[in-house]
Amino acid sequence: MKKKGILSTLITYIVIIALAMYMITLLGSTNTKDMSYTELMQKVEEQAVQSVKLSNDRQTADVILKGEENIKRVVKIPATTPFIETVQPRVVAGEFELTVADESTWEMLAPLLPNILLLIGTLFIFMYMIRKTTDGNTKAMNFGKNRAKMVSKDDKKKITFEQVAGLKEEKEELQEEVEFLKNPKKYQDMGARIPKGILLVGRPGTGKTLLAKAVAGEANVPFFSISGSDFVEMFVGVGASRVRDLFAEAKANSPCIVFIDEIDAVGRHRGAGVGGGHDEREQTLNQLLVEMDGFSTHESIIIMAATNRPDILDPALLRPGRFDRQIVVGEPDIAAREEIIKLHAKNKPFVPGIDFKVIAKNTAGFSGADLENMINEATLLAARKNKKTVDLADIEEAMVKVMMGPEKRSKVISDKERKLTAYHEAGHAVVSKFLPTHDTVHQISIIPRGMAGGYTMYKPNEDKSYRSKSEMKEHIVSLLGGRVAEQLVLDDISTGASNDIERASKIARDMVTKYGMSDKLGPITFGSTQEEVFLGKEMNSQRNYSEKIAAQIDEEVKDIITRAYSYAEKLLKDNIDKLHKIAEILLEKEKVTAEEFEAVMNG
């Protein structure tokens, strides 16, 4: 029973009791007056009485006087027999009418009605409490049931590999699983053991969940989807019970696919909790390990899981026989980005002849989810401008919005701050122009976006998997260009370059301690990465070198930063006129495009 239904029933019950009590009181008190016995006898002598009606218990009488038919007077009769003997001659003479009332059903039930209603109400509350207890027991019994959502093989909205753009190698790897689910006998006759578990690894938004759904759609089998956090509850044993129930349901629907999203929520390394980590999450993980190991090769059930933190998963979960394969779902390259953009732009009104390859080239580092969000934002921007089609300008604006956040044109900025921002961003751009390996400038702006007061946006010349020593040094020079420009032109520095300096310092320290790019210390890695079990295998750096080496590392980092600063200062001094020109255009127009920037730099 719903709470609203219970409340309305109780309110109705209370209203009925109140009305009944009111009616009883009303019936007993409407148009009545009290009269003494002496006054009654006096009215009888005066022949002013029209009728006298004795009650069935002969204790009272209802008297109606002549001329006052609407008023009933109640008289207490001390002795009924003497009263009747006294008035009998007058009754026989026809002076007034004397009657005795019969006992009615209402008069019998009226005193009992409140008790009856009270009994009914008590029974109602008792029945409600029993039902509530039964519902609670039912919920408790269902508490250990799994919360997996099942997508039937007959679902019309199922996803196939055609709806997954890019990820060519990943789809080829998973095609084997599809073939096994469609025709398991082919592999079993060869004596092959199909992988039981597939772990999809990759950063958020790369399409791990989409791939799992596509495998289920291609194989045309039931698909069970559940999140790792859905297993664990505050009550002991619930998680393990849900794991057992999930796998029992999967066996009943085999062949099928069970997909566990964000498996790191339940599969984290054991021993990572307080007191050795023997908690509810570990019991759930133990049950998951047992269930996966208990599968036979003929059950035709494939477990798929997704995570972006494979480093913290328990080793027992990753061994062959459980998760046999790890498929890395990486960021899309330029060709894959073009496919993804075309897929999401298929049902949207884009300008005919738009070059999606240019968009793909400008979105290096975007994941599939980022690209979908960018296309959607571009469509929203076009609709906001009352346009019928989406053009390249909308895409450019959406790309910047996704990366940097929305523009804050209403923010009040003083002229001093605008000038400082203009020279800071111009410093970044001008320095970058003279760095051979650096990306080209795409857009410069002094309009605040997100947390930034302004930005210099670069267009990648090509997709890169590695960074060379010279590229990292030039990146540091570019980062310091803003601070150098402030110092040269304004003869002062601000906090606006704090993030640039932080990033430059990290790159320099990583060059020395992580990548072995130090000229003085040589190709050595300093500091070991310790996986601290107690803290859930978080990555913590542990120093494994002396104080003398620590001082040398600090000197080397300082030397890299100082040389980069000096080089940025030299470049800006040699091109101070171009720095001023770019800053002037920024102060005038607030934005500088790549074409305008190249025009100024080329004279």
C-alpha positions in Angstrom: 0.0 0.0 0.0 1.4 3.4 -0.9 2.0 6.1 1.8 -0.5 8.5 0.2 -3.3 5.8 0.2 -2.6 5.0 3.9 -2.7 8.7 4.9 -6.0 9.3 3.0 -7.6 6.3 4.6 -6.6 7.3 8.1 -7.9 10.9 7.5 -11.2 9.5 6.2 -11.6 7.2 9.3 -11.0 10.1 11.7 -13.5 12.3 9.8 -16.2 9.5 10.0 -15.7 9.2 13.8 -15.9 12.9 14.3 -19.1 13.2 12.2 -20.7 10.3 14.0 -20.0 11.8 17.4 -21.3 15.2 16.2 -24.5 13.6 14.8 -25.2 11.8 18.1 -24.7 15.0 20.0 -26.8 16.9 17.5 -29.7 14.5 17.6 -29.7 14.7 21.3 -29.6 18.4 21.6 -31.5 20.0 18.6 -34.8 22.0 19.6 -35.0 20.7 23.1 -35.5 22.4 26.5 -35.5 21.1 30.0 -38.7 21.4 32.1 -39.3 20.5 35.7 -41.9 18.0 36.8 -43.8 20.7 38.8 -44.0 22.9 35.8 -45.3 20.0 33.7 -48.1 19.3 36.2 -49.0 23.0 36.3 -49.3 23.1 32.4 -51.5 20.0 32.6 -53.8 21.9 35.1 -53.8 24.8 32.7 -54.7 22.5 29.7 -51.6 23.9 27.9 -50.1 20.5 27.1 -50.6 19.0 23.6 -48.7 15.7 24.0 -46.6 13.7 26.4 -44.4 10.9 25.1 -42.8 8.7 27.8 -39.4 7.2 27.0 -39.1 3.4 26.8 -37.3 3.4 30.1 -40.1 5.5 31.7 -37.5 7.8 33.2 -38.1 10.9 31.1 -40.9 12.3 28.9 -40.9 14.5 25.8 -43.5 17.3 26.2 -45.0 19.5 23.5 -47.0 22.5 24.5 -49.9 23.9 22.5 -48.7 26.6 20.2 -45.1 25.5 20.5 -45.1 22.4 18.3 -41.4 22.9 17.2 -40.0 22.9 20.7 -39.6 19.6 22.6 -39.3 19.8 26.4 -37.6 17.1 28.3 -39.0 16.3 31.8 -37.7 13.8 34.3 -40.5 11.7 35.8 -39.9 10.8 39.5 -42.5 8.0 39.5 -44.1 6.8 36.4 -47.2 4.9 37.9 -48.4 7.9 40.1 -47.9 10.2 37.1 -50.0 8.0 34.8 -52.8 7.6 37.4 -52.9 11.4 38.0 -53.2 12.4 34.3 -55.3 9.4 33.2 -58.7 11.3 33.6 -57.4 14.2 31.5 -56.1 11.9 28.8 -59.4 10.1 28.7 -61.1 13.5 28.4 -58.9 14.3 25.4 -57.1 17.2 26.9 -53.7 15.9 25.6 -52.2 12.7 24.1 -50.1 10.3 26.3 -47.9 7.7 24.5 -44.9 5.5 25.3 -41.9 5.3 22.9 -40.7 2.0 21.4 -37.1 1.2 21.6 -35.6 2.0 18.1 -32.6 0.4 16.4 -30.8 3.7 16.2 -31.3 4.3 20.0 -29.9 0.9 20.6 -26.9 1.4 18.4 -26.2 5.1 18.9 -24.4 4.7 22.3 -22.4 1.8 20.8 -21.4 3.5 17.6 -18.1 5.2 18.9 -17.0 1.9 20.3 -17.7 0.1 17.0 -15.8 2.7 15.0 -12.9 2.5 17.5 -12.8 -1.3 17.1 -12.8 -1.0 13.3 -10.0 1.6 13.4 -7.9 -0.6 15.7 -8.4 -3.6 13.4 -7.3 -1.4 10.4 -4.1 -0.3 12.2 -3.4 -3.8 13.2 -3.8 -5.1 9.6 -1.6 -2.2 8.3 1.2 -3.1 10.8 1.0 -6.8 9.7 1.2 -5.8 6.0 4.1 -3.4 6.7 6.0 -6.1 8.5 5.3 -8.5 5.6 6.5 -5.9 3.0 9.7 -5.3 5.1 10.4 -9.0 5.2 9.8 -9.2 1.4 12.2 -6.3 0.8 14.8 -7.9 3.1 14.5 -11.2 1.1 15.0 -9.2 -2.1 17.9 -7.2 -0.7 20.4 -9.7 -2.0 18.9 -9.7 -5.5 21.2 -8.2 -8.2 20.3 -4.9 -9.8 21.5 -5.7 -13.3 19.6 -4.3 -16.2 18.9 -6.9 -18.8 18.7 -5.9 -22.4 16.9 -8.6 -24.4 18.2 -10.0 -27.6 14.9 -8.8 -29.2 15.4 -5.2 -28.1 14.8 -2.9 -31.1 17.3 -0.3 -29.9 20.3 -2.6 -29.7 23.7 -1.3 -30.8 25.9 -2.9 -33.4 29.5 -2.3 -34.5 28.3 -0.1 -37.3 27.2 2.5 -34.7 30.7 2.5 -33.1 33.0 4.8 -35.2 36.8 4.3 -35.0 38.1 1.6 -32.7 38.9 -0.6 -35.7 41.4 -2.9 -33.9 39.3 -3.1 -30.8 36.2 -4.2 -32.8 38.3 -6.8 -34.6 39.5 -8.2 -31.2 35.9 -8.4 -30.0 34.6 -10.0 -33.2 36.0 -13.3 -32.0 33.8 -13.2 -28.9 30.8 -12.5 -31.1 31.6 -15.5 -33.3 31.9 -17.7 -30.2 28.5 -16.6 -28.9 27.0 -17.2 -32.3 28.7 -20.6 -32.9 30.4 -22.0 -29.8 30.5 -25.5 -31.2 33.1 -24.4 -33.8 35.6 -23.5 -31.1 34.7 -26.4 -28.8 35.3 -29.0 -31.5 38.8 -27.6 -31.9 39.4 -27.9 -28.2 39.9 -24.2 -27.8 39.0 -22.3 -24.6 37.3 -19.1 -25.4 38.3 -16.2 -23.1 35.9 -16.0 -20.2 36.6 -12.4 -19.3 37.5 -9.3 -21.2 38.6 -6.1 -19.5 38.2 -2.9 -21.4 40.8 -0.3 -20.2 40.8 3.3 -21.2 40.3 6.9 -20.1 36.6 8.1 -19.6 34.7 8.7 -22.7 36.6 6.5 -25.1 33.7 4.1 -25.7 34.2 1.1 -23.4 30.5 0.7 -22.5 29.5 1.3 -26.1 31.8 -1.5 -27.3 30.3 -3.9 -24.7 26.8 -3.1 -25.9 27.8 -3.5 -29.5 29.2 -7.0 -28.8 25.8 -8.0 -27.3 24.0 -6.5 -30.2 26.2 -8.2 -32.8 25.9 -11.6 -31.1 22.2 -11.2 -30.6 22.3 -12.4 -27.0 20.9 -11.1 -23.7 23.1 -8.3 -22.1 23.3 -7.8 -18.4 24.6 -4.4 -17.4 25.5 -3.5 -13.8 27.9 -1.0 -12.1 30.5 -2.1 -9.6 29.1 0.1 -7.0 25.7 -1.6 -7.2 27.1 -4.7 -5.5 28.4 -3.1 -2.3 26.1 -2.1 0.5 26.5 -1.2 4.2 25.0 -4.6 5.2 27.4 -7.5 5.4 26.9 -10.2 2.9 24.6 -8.3 0.5 27.3 -7.8 -2.1 28.3 -11.4 -2.2 24.6 -12.4 -2.4 24.1 -10.1 -5.4 27.1 -11.6 -7.2 25.7 -15.1 -6.7 22.2 -14.0 -7.9 23.7 -12.2 -11.0 25.6 -15.2 -12.1 22.7 -17.6 -11.5 20.5 -15.4 -13.7 23.2 -15.3 -16.3 23.5 -19.1 -16.4 19.7 -19.3 -16.8 19.9 -17.0 -19.8 23.1 -18.3 -21.5 24.5 -17.6 -23.9 24.8 -14.1 -22.7 27.1 -11.2 -21.8 27.5 -9.8 -18.3 29.0 -6.3 -18.3 30.3 -4.7 -15.1 31.0 -1.0 -15.5 33.6 0.7 -13.2 34.7 -2.7 -11.8 37.4 -0.9 -9.7 34.6 0.0 -7.3 34.4 -3.7 -6.3 37.7 -5.2 -7.6 40.2 -3.0 -5.8 43.3 -4.7 -4.4 42.5 -6.7 -1.3 44.1 -5.6 2.0 43.5 -2.0 1.2 41.1 -1.3 4.1 41.4 -0.7 7.8 42.7 -3.6 9.8 43.8 -5.6 6.7 40.8 -4.7 4.6 38.5 -7.6 5.5 35.3 -5.7 4.8 32.1 -6.0 2.8 33.8 -5.0 -0.5 36.4 -7.8 -0.1 33.7 -10.4 0.5 32.0 -9.2 -2.6 35.3 -9.5 -4.6 36.0 -12.9 -3.2 32.6 -14.1 -4.3 33.2 -12.6 -7.8 36.5 -14.4 -8.1 34.8 -17.7 -7.1 32.0 -17.3 -9.6 34.3 -16.4 -12.5 36.5 -19.3 -11.7 33.6 -21.7 -11.4 32.4 -21.2 -15.0 32.8 -24.1 -17.3 33.8 -23.6 -20.9 30.4 -24.8 -22.2 28.3 -22.2 -20.4 28.6 -19.6 -23.2 28.8 -16.7 -20.7 31.3 -13.9 -21.3 32.1 -11.4 -18.6 33.1 -7.9 -19.8 34.2 -5.1 -17.5 35.4 -1.6 -17.9 37.8 0.6 -15.8 40.1 3.5 -16.2 42.2 2.4 -13.2 43.6 -1.1 -14.0 46.6 -0.4 -11.7 44.5 -0.8 -8.6 42.7 -4.0 -9.5 43.4 -7.2 -7.6 45.9 -9.4 -9.4 43.7 -12.5 -8.8 41.0 -10.8 -10.9 43.4 -10.3 -13.9 44.9 -13.8 -14.1 44.1 -16.1 -17.1 40.9 -17.9 -16.5 39.1 -14.8 -15.2 39.9 -11.7 -17.2 42.0 -13.4 -19.9 42.3 -10.3 -22.1 42.8 -6.7 -21.6 41.8 -4.5 -24.5 43.1 -0.9 -24.3 40.5 1.5 -25.7 42.7 4.5 -26.6 42.0 8.0 -27.7 41.0 8.2 -31.4 43.5 9.3 -34.0 42.7 11.7 -36.8 41.1 9.1 -39.0 39.0 7.8 -36.1 38.0 11.3 -35.0 36.8 12.0 -38.5 34.7 8.9 -38.5 33.2 9.7 -35.1 32.4 13.3 -36.1 30.7 12.1 -39.3 28.7 9.5 -37.3 27.4 12.1 -34.8 26.8 14.7 -37.6 24.7 12.3 -39.7 21.3 13.4 -38.4 22.2 17.1 -37.9 21.7 19.9 -40.5 25.3 20.7 -41.4 26.3 23.0 -44.2 26.8 21.0 -47.4 30.5 20.4 -48.3 31.8 21.0 -44.7 35.3 19.5 -44.3 35.2 17.2 -41.3 38.9 16.3 -41.8 39.8 19.9 -40.7 37.7 19.5 -37.6 39.3 16.2 -36.8 42.8 17.7 -37.2 41.9 20.5 -34.8 40.6 18.2 -32.1 43.7 16.2 -31.2 43.3 14.6 -27.8 39.5 14.6 -27.8 37.8 11.4 -26.8 34.7 10.1 -28.5 32.5 11.6 -25.8 34.2 15.0 -26.2 33.6 14.9 -29.9 29.9 14.0 -29.4 29.6 16.8 -26.9 31.3 19.3 -29.3 28.9 18.4 -32.1 25.9 18.8 -29.8 27.2 22.1 -28.5 27.7 23.4 -32.1 24.1 22.4 -32.9 22.8 24.2 -29.8 24.8 27.3 -30.7 23.4 27.3 -34.3 19.8 26.9 -32.9 20.4 29.8 -30.4 21.4 32.0 -33.3 18.2 31.0 -35.2 20.2 29.4 -38.0 18.9 26.5 -40.0 22.3 24.8 -40.6 25.5 24.3 -38.6 28.7 25.7 -40.1 32.4 25.6 -39.3 32.2 28.7 -37.2 29.7 27.0 -34.9 32.1 24.0 -34.6 35.1 26.3 -33.8 33.1 28.1 -31.1 31.8 24.8 -29.6 35.4 23.3 -29.6 36.7 26.3 -27.6 33.7 26.1 -25.3 34.2 22.4 -24.6 38.0 22.9 -23.9 37.9 26.2 -22.0 34.3 26.8 -20.9 31.8 29.5 -21.9 32.8 33.1 -22.4 32.3 35.6 -19.6 31.7 38.7 -21.6 29.7 40.4 -18.8 32.6 40.2 -16.4 33.9 43.7 -15.5 37.7 44.0 -16.1 39.8 47.1 -15.5 42.0 48.5 -18.3 45.1 47.6 -16.4 44.1 43.9 -16.2 43.0 43.8 -19.8 46.4 45.2 -20.9 48.3 42.7 -18.6 46.2 39.8 -20.1 46.8 41.0 -23.6 50.6 41.2 -23.3 50.6 37.9 -21.4 48.7 36.0 -24.1 50.7 37.8 -26.8 53.9 36.7 -25.1 52.8 33.0 -25.3 51.9 33.3 -29.0 54.9 35.3 -30.2 57.4 32.9 -28.4 55.6 29.9 -29.9 56.0 31.2 -33.4 59.8 30.9 -33.2 59.9 27.3 -31.7 60.3 24.8 -34.5 58.6 21.8 -32.9 55.7 23.7 -31.2 52.1 23.6 -32.4 50.9 26.5 -34.4 48.7 29.3 -32.9 45.0 28.8 -33.6 43.4 31.5 -31.6 44.3 34.2 -29.0 41.7 35.8 -26.7 41.5 38.0 -23.7 37.8 37.2 -23.0 37.6 35.2 -19.8 36.6 31.6 -20.1 36.2 29.2 -17.2 39.0 29.9 -14.7 41.2 31.6 -17.3 41.4 35.3 -17.8 42.5 34.7 -21.4 43.9 31.9 -23.5 46.2 31.1 -26.4 44.9 28.1 -28.2 47.2 25.9 -30.4 46.4 23.6 -33.3 48.3 20.4 -33.3 50.4 19.8 -36.4 50.1 16.0 -36.0 49.0 13.4 -33.5 51.9 12.5 -31.2 52.4 9.5 -29.0 55.8 10.6 -27.6 57.5 13.8 -26.8 61.1 14.5 -27.4 63.5 16.4 -25.2 63.6 19.4 -27.5 59.8 19.5 -27.7 59.6 19.5 -23.9 62.2 22.3 -23.6 60.3 24.3 -26.2 57.1 23.7 -24.4 58.6 25.2 -21.2 59.8 28.2 -23.2 56.3 28.7 -24.5 54.8 28.4 -21.1 57.2 31.1 -19.7 56.5 33.5 -22.6 53.6 35.1 -20.8 55.5 35.8 -17.6 58.5 37.2 -19.6 56.2 39.5 -21.6 54.7 40.9 -18.4 58.2 41.6 -17.0 59.5 43.2 -20.2 56.6 45.5 -21.1 54.9 46.3 -17.7 58.0 46.0 -15.6 56.0 44.0 -13.1 54.7 40.4 -12.7 51.3 39.0 -11.7 49.7 35.8 -10.3 48.2 35.2 -13.8 51.3 33.0 -14.7 51.0 30.7 -11.7 49.6 27.8 -13.7 52.1 28.3 -16.5 55.0 28.2 -14.0 53.5 25.1 -12.2 53.3 23.2 -15.5 56.7 24.3 -16.6 58.3 23.2 -13.3 56.6 19.8 -13.5 57.8 19.2 -17.0 61.4 20.1 -16.0 61.3 17.9 -12.9 59.9 15.0 -14.9 62.6 15.4 -17.5 65.3 15.0 -14.7 63.7 12.5 -12.4 61.4 10.4 -14.6 62.7 10.5 -18.2 66.4 10.5 -17.6 66.9 13.7 -19.8 69.3 15.4 -17.4 72.7 16.5 -19.0 74.5 16.3 -15.7 72.9 13.3 -13.9 72.5 11.1 -16.9 69.8 8.6 -18.0 68.7 7.6 -14.4 65.2 7.5 -12.9 65.2 9.1 -9.4 62.5 8.1 -7.0 60.5 4.9 -7.0 56.8 4.6 -7.3 55.4 2.8 -4.3 51.9 1.3 -4.4 50.6 1.9 -0.9 48.2 -0.9 -0.2 46.7 0.7 2.9 45.7 3.7 0.9 44.1 1.6 -1.8 47.2 1.3 -3.9 47.4 5.0 -4.6 50.6 6.1 -6.3 53.1 7.6 -3.9 56.6 8.6 -4.7 59.3 7.3 -2.4 62.8 8.9 -2.5 65.6 6.5 -3.1 68.5 9.0 -3.5 70.7 11.0 -1.2 70.5 14.6 -0.1 73.4 15.4 -2.4 71.5 14.0 -5.5 68.4 15.8 -4.3 70.3 19.1 -4.4 71.7 18.3 -7.8 68.1 17.5 -9.1 67.0 20.9 -7.8 69.9 22.6 -9.5 69.2 20.8 -12.8 65.5 21.7 -12.7 66.4 25.3 -11.9 68.9 25.4 -14.7 66.3 24.1 -17.3 63.8 26.7 -16.2 66.4 29.5 -16.1 67.7 28.7 -19.6 64.1 28.5 -21.0 63.3 31.9 -19.4 66.4 33.5 -20.9 65.6 32.1 -24.3 61.9 33.4 -24.1 63.3 36.8 -23.0 65.7 36.9 -26.0 62.9 35.9 -28.5 60.6 38.6 -27.2 63.2 41.3 -27.1 64.1 40.5 -30.7 60.4 40.7 -31.7 59.2 43.4 -29.3 57.4 45.3 -32.1 55.3 42.2 -33.0 54.5 41.7 -29.4 53.1 45.2 -29.1 51.2 44.8 -32.3 49.5 41.6 -31.3 48.7 43.1 -27.9 47.2 46.2 -29.5 44.9 44.1 -31.7 43.8 42.0 -28.7 43.0 45.2 -26.8 41.0 46.4 -29.8 39.2 43.2 -31.0 39.6 40.9 -27.9 40.3 38.0 -30.3 43.0 37.2 -32.8 42.6 34.4 -35.4 45.3 32.3 -36.8 45.3 34.2 -40.1 45.6 37.6 -38.4 48.4 36.3 -36.2 50.3 35.0 -39.2 49.8 38.2 -41.1 51.3 40.3 -38.2 54.2 37.9 -37.7 55.0 37.8 -41.4 55.1 41.6 -41.5 
